[in-house]
């Protein structure tokens, strides 16, 4: 179980790093900020985009953790089955 948990945490960290690296690109592709006049501040668009970045990171971390747990369970080492020693052959009857 320890190995599965470690696998889950490592994949969660990998997905968190990937979402940090790819998140701004995905937000730029997916979210088009509302049209604003040139004189207006774009603070609302920046706050909204950063909120989506944080959501993307949290979701990617959760997906990575769950995926890591699933992969850890699928590829875990199987414990060898306990072998029962064979019974000794019956003793020959004693001759009187």
MOJOBEL-V378683 format. One record per residue. RES is the residue in three letters. PHI is phi in whole degrees, -180 to 180 (NA if undefined). PSI is psi in whole degrees, -180 to 180 (NA if undefined). OMEGA is omega in radians with two decimals (999 if undefined). Layout:
# MOJOBEL-V378683
res=RES phi=PHI psi=PSI omega=OMEGA
res=RES phi=PHI psi=PSI omega=OMEGA
This chain:
# MOJOBEL-V378683
res=UNK phi=NA psi=-33 omega=3.14
res=UNK phi=-63 psi=-41 omega=-3.13
res=UNK phi=-65 psi=-39 omega=3.13
res=UNK phi=-65 psi=-42 omega=3.13
res=UNK phi=-65 psi=-43 omega=3.11
res=UNK phi=-62 psi=-42 omega=3.12
res=UNK phi=-61 psi=-42 omega=3.12
res=UNK phi=-64 psi=-43 omega=-3.13
res=UNK phi=-67 psi=-41 omega=3.14
res=UNK phi=-64 psi=-45 omega=3.13
res=UNK phi=-68 psi=-32 omega=3.06
res=UNK phi=-63 psi=-42 omega=3.10
res=UNK phi=-66 psi=-39 omega=3.11
res=UNK phi=-63 psi=-45 omega=3.13
res=UNK phi=-67 psi=-35 omega=3.09
res=UNK phi=-65 psi=-42 omega=3.11
res=UNK phi=-66 psi=-42 omega=3.11
res=UNK phi=-63 psi=-40 omega=3.14
res=UNK phi=-69 psi=-33 omega=3.08
res=UNK phi=-67 psi=-38 omega=-3.12
res=UNK phi=-76 psi=-43 omega=-3.08
res=UNK phi=-93 psi=-16 omega=-3.07
res=UNK phi=-55 psi=-52 omega=3.14
res=UNK phi=-61 psi=-36 omega=3.11
res=UNK phi=-67 psi=-42 omega=3.14
res=UNK phi=-67 psi=-39 omega=3.11
res=UNK phi=-64 psi=-43 omega=3.10
res=UNK phi=-62 psi=-34 omega=-3.14
res=UNK phi=-78 psi=-39 omega=-3.00
res=UNK phi=-87 psi=-38 omega=-3.03
res=UNK phi=-106 psi=124 omega=3.02
res=UNK phi=-105 psi=117 omega=-3.12
res=UNK phi=-63 psi=152 omega=3.14
res=UNK phi=-64 psi=148 omega=3.10
res=UNK phi=-67 psi=131 omega=3.12
res=UNK phi=-129 psi=148 omega=3.05
res=UNK phi=-62 psi=154 omega=-3.08
res=UNK phi=-63 psi=-28 omega=-3.10
res=UNK phi=-80 psi=-14 omega=-3.09
res=UNK phi=-83 psi=153 omega=3.09
res=UNK phi=-76 psi=148 omega=3.13
res=UNK phi=-103 psi=24 omega=-3.10
res=UNK phi=-62 psi=-39 omega=-3.12
res=UNK phi=-63 psi=-39 omega=3.12
res=UNK phi=-67 psi=-39 omega=3.14
res=UNK phi=-68 psi=-44 omega=3.13
res=UNK phi=-63 psi=-42 omega=3.11
res=UNK phi=-63 psi=-42 omega=3.14
res=UNK phi=-67 psi=-40 omega=3.13
res=UNK phi=-69 psi=-33 omega=3.06
res=UNK phi=-64 psi=-42 omega=3.10
res=UNK phi=-67 psi=-34 omega=3.10
res=UNK phi=-63 psi=-45 omega=3.14
res=UNK phi=-64 psi=-42 omega=3.09
res=UNK phi=-61 psi=-43 omega=3.13
res=UNK phi=-62 psi=-42 omega=3.13
res=UNK phi=-65 psi=-44 omega=-3.13
res=UNK phi=-66 psi=-42 omega=3.13
res=UNK phi=-66 psi=-43 omega=3.13
res=UNK phi=-65 psi=-37 omega=3.10
res=UNK phi=-65 psi=-43 omega=3.12
res=UNK phi=-65 psi=-42 omega=3.12
res=UNK phi=-64 psi=-41 omega=3.11
res=UNK phi=-64 psi=-40 omega=3.14
res=UNK phi=-66 psi=-47 omega=3.14
res=UNK phi=-65 psi=-43 omega=3.10
res=UNK phi=-63 psi=-38 omega=3.10
res=UNK phi=-66 psi=-39 omega=3.08
res=UNK phi=-64 psi=-43 omega=3.13
res=UNK phi=-63 psi=-47 omega=3.12
res=UNK phi=-64 psi=-37 omega=3.10
res=UNK phi=-62 psi=-40 omega=3.10
res=UNK phi=-69 psi=-37 omega=-3.13
res=UNK phi=-69 psi=-37 omega=-3.05
res=UNK phi=-106 psi=18 omega=3.13
res=UNK phi=-72 psi=156 omega=3.12
res=UNK phi=-75 psi=137 omega=3.10
res=UNK phi=-87 psi=136 omega=3.08
res=UNK phi=-74 psi=136 omega=3.12
res=UNK phi=-64 psi=141 omega=3.13
res=UNK phi=-66 psi=138 omega=3.13
res=UNK phi=-69 psi=126 omega=3.14
res=UNK phi=-91 psi=135 omega=3.10
res=UNK phi=-89 psi=126 omega=-3.13
res=UNK phi=-63 psi=143 omega=-3.13
res=UNK phi=-66 psi=144 omega=3.13
res=UNK phi=-70 psi=141 omega=3.12
res=UNK phi=-66 psi=151 omega=3.14
res=UNK phi=-63 psi=151 omega=-3.12
res=UNK phi=-63 psi=144 omega=3.14
res=UNK phi=-71 psi=147 omega=3.12
res=UNK phi=-69 psi=142 omega=3.14
res=UNK phi=-64 psi=143 omega=3.13
res=UNK phi=-74 psi=138 omega=3.13
res=UNK phi=-94 psi=131 omega=3.12
res=UNK phi=-82 psi=NA omega=999
